[in-house]
Amino acid sequence: MAPSRLAINSATEHSNHREIGETVDGVTDSKNKTKNTLGSGMEFIELNGVALRYDLSGKGDRTLVLVHEMGGSLESWDEVVPRFTDSRRVLRYDTRGAGLSKKARGVLDLDTMADDIAALLDSNGIAGRVALAGIAVGGAIALHFAARYPERTSAVAVGSPATGIAPDRRAPALERVAKIEATGMAFAVEDAMKNGYAPELRGDVERFERFRARWLGNDPASYAAVWRMLAGADMQDELSRLRCPVLVIGGSLDRVRPPPLAEAVAKAIPGARYVEIRTGHYMSVQTPDLVADCVGEFLRTVDA
């Protein structure tokens, strides 16, 4: 089934943002939470056999869960979050192995990643359906959550979703991952930035340099574990069974997962919408207002 296309207006600059760490009313505290003393509103919690860092901000009856890309962290959403906190709660977190969450060792799978989201929702007293947005592997996690927890999902928006690796690319990809694990993130940074953060999007030099430095700070073994999870994923069957509204965003400057790959995911999902915007692989960092416009307009049109 061909995906429907969603018209998106050009992004506008928003200079007056709310503070991300404001207090959220009506959310249950967990005895296992450890408050961050930096005043950011971010917290740490132990659940589902792992320690995760997360941030819950905003207000309202509805909740949006944000899942970052491989090699990213919850900071990947810094400039997106304030666009939603006036009207809904926003939950973002460092996935297993990323950011300041517990480092990953051994085998990871999408079931565990989706269960982490469910446990975070439970620990914060968030019941009912939630909307999710994810980038790259974060998109795969968001879509898998929708398949595993359909009763808890109102809608999903994903950018350049990484739902698997083509069979002919798996061997070289895993060879590259082994070198990253053995020698460190610097081995792959030039290719990652060249293909994922196009020179056309580096007008904000400080933003690019901050992202590159944060990417280099990843734990190589955790990064490799997530890559191997992706290499072993096959989501085609579950994509065809999704019934919630889905938006897939392709980035015209994404050389990691070009638009045809993103559109193919949309075509695999019944009734999914597809839109292509001028952005790259790390789109929530590179073009946060444009991504927020896409997600916000989609959620409004599906009342999620």
N, C-alpha and C positions, 0 to 999 in steps of 0.2 A: 504494500500500500504506500503510495507516495505521500510524504509528509506535507501538511499544510504549511504555508509560510506566514510568518508573523511580521507585520510592518512595525518598524521601530524608528522613532524619531531620533535625530542626532542628539548626542549627550550635551548637556550644559554644565558649566562649572558651578559647584555649590561651595561657597566659601564659609557659610555659617553652619558648622556641623555641631551636633550634640556631643557631649562627652560620652565616650564609649562605655565607661565604667559606672554609669549611674545605677542606683539601686533599683531592683526589680521587685514590685509588689506581688504578693500572692504566690510566691514560689517557695516550695518546701526546702529547708536547709538539710544537708546530710551531715551526720556526725563524723563522717570520714573526710570532709572537706578541710583543706588547709588554706587559710587566707593568704594571699600575696600581700606583702607589706609595702609594695611600691605604689599603691593607690590607683592601680590600673583597673581594678575590678576582676582581674583574672584569678582563678583558683586552681587548686590541684585536688584530685580525688583518686582514690583507689577503688577500682571496680572491675568486674569481669576478668580478674587475674592480672590487671595492669594498672599502672599509675598514669593518669592523663592530666594534661593542663587544658583548661577550657575557660571560656568567657561567656557569660550570659548577661545581656544588656537589653534595654528597650522596655516597652510596655504594651499591653493589649492582650486580647484573648488568643490571638494567633501567634504561632512560632515558626520561624524560618531557621533551618539548620544549614550551616555552611561547611563544606568539606573541601579542604585545600588540595592542591596538586602534589604529585610525587616530587620530593625535594623542597616542598614549601612548608609552611607552618600557618598557624592561625593569623599571623601578621599579613599573610597574603590578602586578607579581607579588610585590612585596616581602613581603606578609603571607600569600601562598599558599605560596611556596617552602618555608618551614620545616616545613610539614605533610607534605612528601614526602621530605625529605633523609635521614631515618633508614632508608628502605627502597629508595631508588633514586637514581640520578644525575638532576639536573635541569639542563637547558640552557635558558637564556633569553637573548635578545639584542635589540638595537635593530635593527629592520628598516631597510632602505635609506631614507635620508632622515629617520629618526626618532632622537630622543635624541642620542647622541654618535657615531652612525655617519655615514658620508659623506653629505652632502646630495645629494638626488636632482634631476637635471635631465633634461629630455627625456621620453621615453616609458618608462613602466614596464609590466611585464606579470606575470601570476601565474606563468608559467613561470620567470622570473628569480627571483622571490621564493622559489619552492619549491627552485630550484637552490641558493640561498644556504643553506638549511637543510641540504641534502645535503652541501654543501662544508664547513659547520661541523662536521657529524658526521664527515666524513672527516678533517678536520684534527685532530680530537681522538681519533682512533682508535676511534670508536664504530661498530661494525659490527652487522649484524643488524637486527631490527625495533625500532622505537621507538614509544611512544605520544605523541600530540600533543594539546595543548589550546590553543584560540585564542578570542579575543574579537573580535566584529564583523569587521572586515577581517582580523584575525588568524585568525579562524575560517575565512574563505575561503581564506587561505593554507594553513592546516593541512589543509583538505579537498582542496585542489588538490595538495598534497604527496602525500596518500594516493592520489589518482588517477594522478599522474605517477610515483610510486615505490611501487607496491603491495607490492613485495617487501621494502620497508624499513619498512612501517607495520603496527603491531599493533592499534591502536585510535585513535579520534579523538573528543575531546569539545569541543564548540563552544558558546559563549554568544552569542546574538543574531547569528548569522552573517550578514555582509554579502556575499552572493553575487552581487549585481548591483543595478541600479536599474531600476524599472519605466519603460518607454518614455515614459509621459506625465510622468514626473518628471525625465527626464534634462536637458532644456533649462534649466528653472529651477535645477536643481542645478549645472550647469556655469556658469551665469551667476553664481550665488552664489560658486562657487569662484574665478572670475576676479576678483571683488571682493576676496576674501580675499588672493589673490596680489598684487593691486595695492596694497591698503591695510594689510594685516597681519592677524594673528590676532584682534586686538581687535574687528574688524568683526563676528565671528561668535561671540564668547565667550558672550554672554548667551543666545543661542538654544541653543548647544551645552550649556550648563549647565542651562538650563530643561528641555530635552527629554531630555538624557542623564543628568543628575544631579539627580533629583527632590528637591524640598525635604524630602520624607518621609525621605530617606536622609542628610540633612545634620546628624544629631545629633552626630556627631564633627566639630566645626567645623574643627579643625586639619587633619584629613584632607582635608576638602573644599577648604579654602583652599590647601593644598599642591598638590592635584591641579589646581585652577584655574590657579595660577601656573605650574605645569609645562606645562599645555596652552598657555598664552599664550606660552611660550618656544619653541614650534615654529617651524621655518623655513617661512614661507608658501608658497614655491615648491615645497618638498618635499611639503608637505601637499596642495597642489593636484595634484601629479603622482600621488599615491596616489589622490586622489578621481577623477581622470580614468581611472586604471586600473580602478577600481571601475565607473565609468560604462560602460566598454567591455567589462566582463566578462559572459559568459553561461555559467553553469556547469550548466545544467539537464541536459544530456546526460551530463556526467561524473558528476554526482551519482547518476544512475540506474545507473551502472556500478560504483559503489563496492561492495566486498565485505567490507571490514573492519567490525568493530563500531563504531557511531557513536552518540554521545549528543548531542542538541541541547537546550540550556537556553534557555528563554524567561524574560524578566524582566517581572513584572507591572507594574513601574513604569517600563519602558523606553518612552519616547515617540518615540525615534528609529526603532527597529525593534520595534514592539509584538509580543506573543506570537503573534498569527496569522501574522505573517511568519516567525517562527522555526519554528513548527509546520509551515508549508508546506515549509520546507527539509527537515525530518525526514520528511515524507510523500514527498518526492522520492527518498529514499535507502532502498533495500531493507533492511528489518529494523531501521531506526534507532529508537532510543528517544527519547522526548521527556519533559521535565519542566519545569514552570513554578515559579519561586521568586520570593520578594518581593525584587526587586532592580531595578537600572536598567541602562542601556546599558554603563556602565563598571564592570561587576559585579565584576571581580577586585579593584578598588580599593574599591568601596562595601561589599561583603559578602564579604570574602575567605574567612572560615571556611565560609560557606554554599557558596561555589563550590568550595572544597577538598573539602567533604563530598560534593558531587555528583560531582566528578571522581574522588575516591578510591574511593567506593562503586562507581561504574561500572567502573573499572579492576579492582577486585577481582572483580566479577561476571563479567567477560569474561577474567579471568586475563591481563591485559596489563600 
